[in-house]
Amino acid sequence: MNFKDKAVSIKNELIEIRRTLHQHPELGMEEYETSKFIKEFLRKEGIEYLEVAKTGVCGIIRGTKEDESKKDRTIALRGDIDALPLLDKKICEYSSKVEGKMHACGHDAHTTILLGAAKLLNQNKDSFSGNVKLLFEPAEETIGGARFMIEDGVLENPRVDCICGLHVEETLESGTIMVKEGVVNAASNPFTIKIKGSGGHGAYPHTTVDPIVIASHIVIALQTIVSREINTLNPAVITVGSIHGGTAQNIIPEEVTISGVIRTMSKEDRAFAKERLAEIAYGICKSSRATCDIDIEESYPNLYNDNNMATLFRSGAEKVLGKENVLVQKYPKMGVESFAYFANERPAVFYFLGSGNKEKNIVHPAHSNLFDIDEECLPLGVAMQCEIVLKYLT
């Protein structure tokens, strides 16, 4: 079966869907109209679905081919649906119509690709046995909608055996993809450290416990976790993104709050960095006669690609794109990805779909006001999602 030709045949429909979504962006857990759009599409195609995680949707396609060895298999495909709080500065017919909100990370494309794959797979469900689950995930950018979908049981009844996800990548030319085995994205742990000293007059610092000076020592010391305590071959970043404290030049405040994020590439480094951050902050505060409250959040985990799933996906991608256009991702990304919650539960593969086009000046980075995609990538994404389903279920 040639899914590439089938996907190309619905390219205009895919473009229309993507542009409709692009013009009507919604933020995480507010995707009511987007969810309604998805459900109406699935209903029109005769695909059953459930509402999950407030604004999420879980569709299911049941293969009708008789194959006892595959009838109990289930593969899931995921597409995220939320947008970003960003002003769309593109001048084009499909620019965002919602002031201050924009699909600046390609989730409109991901949703479109999943809808396109749903359409083709449902039309060809006599070609496979087993089941396909369609996971339309809300709030990927904020609270990680995947974990709420998991809590709502999307990986059960029928039980999902494996899962595939994608993300458009503007640094790759349309017509290519990038995939790797092992760790793909970092884990993140946002943190807040509230330092409590003793305030007073700036002219008499000896009568105070200065939390600004203490905070400064902590900021510098935290950098040694990466530079001196984590294996230099393992990528890690500790960023302090904000410092708040004080009201005037000549007043030493009582409190200072610093906040930031830890990013690591392994469970071991993640646990170690959290432990050392707390030890360093507490230690510096104690030695400086101050106290501190520390909050380290458990945010997105590492995203791991299963080697077997990556191999299975690659074989289908080479059929669609040609071997020369299936690139190996050399290094993991320090960014986080909510798909990691799914990948920590089931064998998974997550890949990057080329969406850039220098000739069309589609080069602007994700999360920027001018972000766009080369829509020629849409049918390619659809075809590759269909290929991995067919390979797994046949």
C-alpha positions in Angstrom: 0.0 0.0 0.0 1.3 3.4 -1.0 0.4 5.7 1.9 2.5 8.5 0.5 0.3 8.8 -2.7 -2.8 8.6 -0.5 -1.6 11.3 1.7 -0.6 13.6 -1.2 -4.1 13.1 -2.6 -5.6 14.8 0.5 -2.9 17.5 0.7 -5.3 20.4 0.0 -7.6 19.1 2.8 -4.6 18.9 5.2 -3.6 22.5 4.4 -7.1 23.7 4.9 -7.3 22.0 8.3 -3.9 23.3 9.4 -4.8 26.9 8.4 -8.1 26.8 10.1 -6.4 25.6 13.3 -3.6 28.2 12.9 -6.1 31.0 12.7 -7.9 29.9 15.9 -5.2 29.1 18.5 -6.1 28.2 22.1 -3.9 27.9 25.1 -3.5 24.8 27.3 -6.7 23.4 28.9 -8.6 26.1 27.0 -8.7 24.2 23.7 -12.5 23.9 23.6 -13.0 24.9 20.0 -10.0 22.9 18.9 -11.4 19.9 20.7 -14.8 20.4 19.1 -13.2 20.6 15.7 -11.3 17.3 16.2 -14.4 15.5 17.5 -16.5 16.8 14.5 -13.8 15.5 12.1 -13.7 12.1 13.8 -17.5 11.9 13.8 -17.7 12.7 10.1 -15.1 10.0 9.4 -17.0 7.5 11.5 -14.2 7.2 14.1 -15.2 6.5 17.7 -13.7 8.7 20.4 -13.6 9.6 24.1 -13.2 13.0 25.8 -10.2 12.9 28.2 -8.1 15.3 30.3 -10.7 18.1 30.0 -10.0 19.2 26.4 -8.2 16.2 25.1 -9.6 13.6 22.7 -8.8 9.9 22.3 -10.0 8.3 19.1 -9.8 4.6 18.2 -9.8 2.7 15.0 -10.3 -1.0 15.1 -8.7 -3.0 12.3 -10.9 -5.5 10.5 -8.4 -7.8 8.9 -8.5 -11.3 10.3 -5.1 -12.1 11.9 -5.1 -13.9 15.2 -1.5 -13.1 15.9 -2.1 -9.3 15.7 -5.7 -8.8 16.8 -4.8 -7.9 20.4 -2.1 -5.4 19.4 -2.7 -1.6 19.9 -0.4 1.2 18.7 -1.0 4.9 19.6 -0.3 8.0 17.6 -0.1 11.3 19.4 -0.6 15.0 18.4 -0.6 18.0 20.7 -3.2 20.7 20.2 -2.4 23.8 22.3 -0.9 27.1 21.2 1.3 29.8 22.9 0.6 33.2 24.4 2.4 35.0 21.6 1.5 37.7 19.0 1.5 36.4 15.5 3.4 38.9 13.3 3.2 36.9 10.1 1.5 38.7 7.2 -0.5 36.0 5.4 -4.0 34.9 4.8 -3.9 32.4 7.7 -2.4 34.5 10.4 -3.8 34.1 13.9 -7.2 35.8 14.4 -6.8 35.7 18.2 -4.8 38.6 19.6 -1.8 37.5 21.7 -2.2 33.8 20.9 -0.4 31.8 18.2 0.5 28.3 17.0 4.2 29.1 17.2 5.4 25.6 17.9 3.6 23.6 15.1 1.0 21.9 17.2 -1.6 22.9 14.5 0.5 20.8 12.1 0.8 17.9 14.6 -3.0 17.9 15.0 -3.5 18.1 11.2 -1.2 15.2 10.6 -2.9 13.0 13.2 -6.3 13.8 11.7 -5.0 13.0 8.2 -3.6 9.7 9.5 -6.9 8.9 11.2 -8.7 9.5 7.9 -6.5 7.2 5.8 -6.2 4.5 8.4 -9.9 4.4 8.9 -10.4 4.1 5.2 -8.0 1.2 5.0 -8.7 -0.6 8.3 -9.3 -3.8 6.4 -5.6 -3.8 5.8 -4.6 -4.4 9.4 -5.7 -6.2 12.5 -5.5 -4.8 16.1 -6.2 -1.2 17.1 -5.0 2.3 16.6 -5.5 4.9 19.3 -5.4 8.6 18.4 -4.2 10.8 21.2 -4.9 14.5 20.9 -3.1 16.0 23.8 -3.9 19.3 25.5 -1.6 21.6 27.4 1.7 20.2 26.1 3.4 23.5 26.5 2.4 24.1 30.1 1.4 21.3 32.5 2.0 18.3 30.3 -1.4 17.1 29.2 0.0 13.6 28.5 0.1 12.7 32.2 -3.5 13.7 32.7 -4.5 11.6 29.7 -2.6 8.7 31.2 -4.5 9.2 34.5 -7.7 9.1 32.5 -6.8 5.7 31.1 -5.9 6.4 27.5 -3.2 3.7 27.6 -5.7 1.0 28.6 -8.9 -0.6 27.3 -7.5 -1.7 25.0 -4.0 -1.6 26.4 -1.5 0.4 24.2 1.6 -1.6 23.4 3.6 1.2 21.8 3.3 4.8 20.7 4.7 7.2 18.0 4.9 10.9 18.1 6.5 13.7 16.1 7.5 17.4 16.2 8.0 19.7 13.2 11.6 21.0 13.0 12.3 24.3 11.2 16.0 23.7 11.1 15.4 20.6 8.8 14.3 21.1 5.2 10.9 19.8 4.3 11.3 16.3 2.9 13.7 15.1 5.6 13.3 13.8 9.1 15.6 13.2 12.1 15.4 10.3 14.5 17.6 8.7 17.1 17.8 5.9 19.6 18.0 6.4 23.3 17.5 9.7 25.1 15.9 12.4 22.8 14.9 15.2 25.2 16.0 16.4 28.6 14.1 16.2 31.9 13.3 19.4 33.7 12.9 20.4 37.3 11.9 24.0 37.9 13.0 25.3 41.3 12.4 28.2 43.7 14.6 29.1 46.6 13.3 31.7 49.1 16.2 33.0 51.2 15.2 34.6 54.6 17.7 36.9 56.2 17.4 40.0 58.4 16.8 43.3 56.8 18.0 46.8 57.8 19.7 50.0 56.7 22.1 49.7 53.8 24.7 51.8 55.7 24.9 49.2 58.5 25.1 45.8 56.9 26.7 44.3 60.0 23.4 44.6 61.7 21.6 42.5 59.0 21.8 39.1 57.4 21.9 40.2 53.7 19.8 37.8 51.6 21.0 39.5 48.3 24.6 38.6 49.0 23.6 35.1 50.0 21.5 34.7 46.9 24.5 35.8 44.8 26.7 33.1 46.4 24.0 30.5 45.7 23.7 31.4 42.0 27.4 31.1 41.5 27.7 27.9 43.5 24.9 26.1 41.6 26.9 26.4 38.4 29.6 24.1 39.9 27.1 21.2 40.0 27.3 21.0 36.2 30.9 22.1 35.7 32.5 20.1 38.6 30.1 17.4 39.8 28.3 15.8 36.8 30.2 13.8 34.3 31.4 16.2 31.7 30.2 13.8 29.0 26.6 14.1 30.2 24.7 17.2 29.1 23.2 19.2 31.9 22.1 22.8 32.5 21.1 24.7 35.6 19.6 28.1 34.8 18.7 30.8 37.3 16.1 32.8 35.4 14.9 35.3 38.0 16.0 37.0 41.2 13.5 39.1 43.2 14.2 41.1 46.3 14.5 44.5 47.7 12.6 47.8 47.4 15.3 50.6 47.5 19.0 51.2 47.0 19.7 51.8 50.7 17.6 49.1 52.2 18.8 45.5 52.8 15.7 43.3 52.4 14.5 40.5 54.6 13.9 38.1 51.7 15.1 37.2 48.2 13.6 34.6 45.9 15.5 33.0 43.1 14.0 30.7 40.6 15.2 28.6 37.7 15.3 25.2 36.1 17.4 22.1 36.1 17.8 20.1 32.8 19.4 16.7 32.7 19.7 13.8 30.4 19.5 10.8 32.7 17.5 9.7 35.8 20.7 9.4 37.8 21.9 13.0 36.9 18.4 14.3 37.6 18.3 12.9 41.1 21.8 14.0 41.8 21.3 17.6 40.6 18.2 18.0 42.7 19.9 16.7 45.8 23.0 18.8 45.4 21.0 22.0 44.6 19.2 21.6 48.0 22.4 20.8 49.8 24.3 23.8 48.4 21.4 26.3 49.1 20.9 25.0 52.6 24.6 25.0 53.3 25.3 28.5 52.1 22.3 29.8 54.0 23.3 28.1 57.2 26.9 29.3 57.0 25.5 32.8 56.4 23.1 32.8 59.4 20.1 32.7 57.0 17.4 30.1 56.3 15.7 29.1 53.1 12.7 27.3 51.7 13.3 25.2 48.6 10.7 23.9 46.2 11.9 21.6 43.4 9.1 20.6 41.0 8.8 17.2 39.3 8.3 18.4 35.7 8.7 16.6 32.4 10.8 13.4 32.5 13.5 12.4 30.0 12.1 11.3 26.6 13.6 7.9 25.6 13.2 6.3 22.2 12.9 2.5 22.2 15.5 1.0 19.9 13.1 -1.5 18.3 10.5 1.2 17.8 13.0 3.5 16.2 14.1 0.8 13.8 10.6 -0.1 12.9 9.8 3.6 12.3 12.9 4.2 10.3 12.1 1.4 7.8 8.7 2.9 7.1 10.2 6.5 6.8 12.7 5.3 4.3 9.9 3.9 2.2 8.2 7.3 2.2 11.2 9.7 2.0 14.1 7.6 0.7 16.9 6.4 2.9 19.0 9.5 2.2 16.4 11.8 3.7 16.1 9.8 7.0 18.8 11.5 9.1 20.2 10.4 12.4 19.8 12.8 15.3 23.3 12.9 16.8 22.6 14.7 20.1 19.6 14.9 22.4 17.9 18.2 22.8 18.0 20.2 26.1 14.3 21.2 25.6 11.6 19.1 27.2 8.7 17.3 25.6 5.4 16.1 27.2 5.5 13.0 25.0 8.1 11.8 27.5 5.3 10.8 29.8 4.0 8.4 27.2 7.5 7.2 26.4 8.1 6.4 30.1 5.0 4.2 30.1 5.3 2.3 26.8 8.0 1.6 24.1 7.9 4.7 21.9 9.5 6.5 19.0 9.5 10.3 18.7 11.0 12.0 15.6 11.5 15.4 14.1 9.7 16.2 10.8 11.5 18.7 8.6 9.3 21.8 8.1 11.7 24.4 7.0 12.2 25.8 3.5 14.9 28.4 2.9 13.6 29.3 -0.6 10.2 30.2 0.9 11.9 32.0 3.8 10.4 29.5 6.3 13.4 29.7 8.6 12.1 31.4 11.8 12.5 29.4 15.0 9.7 27.9 17.0 8.3 30.1 19.8 8.9 33.2 17.7 6.4 35.6 16.2 7.2 34.7 12.6 7.2 30.9 13.0 5.7 29.0 10.1 6.0 25.7 8.4 6.3 24.5 4.8 3.0 22.8 4.4 4.5 20.3 1.9 5.6 18.4 5.1 2.0 17.6 6.1 1.3 14.7 3.8 4.7 13.3 4.5 4.0 13.2 8.2 0.6 11.6 7.6 2.2 8.9 5.4 4.9 8.0 8.0 2.4 7.8 10.8 0.3 5.4 8.7 3.4 3.3 7.7 4.4 2.6 11.3 0.9 1.6 12.1 0.7 -0.8 9.2 4.1 -2.3 10.0 3.3 -2.9 13.6 -0.2 -4.3 13.0 0.7 -6.5 10.1 
